[in-house]
């Protein structure tokens, strides 16, 4: 068997998330169908293992997965073969033959997510599937100060949605940047960490937007973290603004 690592982008608008679900269109199922077509439909079917799940409506710039296939193809041939089968809302950017001990999920060191907030007066019909919308004035300095309190290793129970299956809510956030994109009239958040809980990024964005619009005090992060109470964070930002930007497998691996 030959193990391939694929790096791919997708528009999450018309997918019911990454993970396979009965009678729903998902990224994982769509990839699995393409891989098994290339492998001439073996029995049992070949699974495709992703670096992690994304929810319905969430996008990816550089998602990673791996699969084992009984046929050897060059990296470029595999990339082209998959792209010739896949729908237009998924693009394989790179295919690589890797060692059999590589695992798309367990070998990952860190992930980076981006969240885009459009600040137009009204919802832009051409951006509605790719940003969230928040028209109110935002104080970015307050948001950056509050974000510093989220950086580090914490128990993020207050920032995880119900339905999470994680055994522990402790995660490490390495960095959070918040910038204004004047050209697009957007505020852009980047989060890098060793892993993120169910809806964690979207909950943190909503929380920081409340601080930036003076609905919360700038020092409220510590109080809410310590409480370990999801009801204190309240809101969850829409899925449409969220992108998986990168999955990092360490200094010895080529960056995606």
Secondary structure, 3 states (H helix, E strand, C coil): CEEEEEEEEECHHHCCCCCCCCCCCCHHHHHHHHHHHHCCCCCCCCCCEECCCCCCCCEEEEEEEEEEECCCCCHHHHHHHHHHHCCCCEEEEEEEEECCCCCCCCCCCEEEEEEEEECCCCCCCCCCCCCEECCCCCCHHHHHHHHHCCCEEEECHHHCCCCCCCCCCEEEEEEEEEEEECCCCEEEEEEEECCCCCCHHHHHHHHHHHHHCCCCCCCHHHHHHHHCCHHHCCCCCCHHHEEEEEEECCCCCCCC
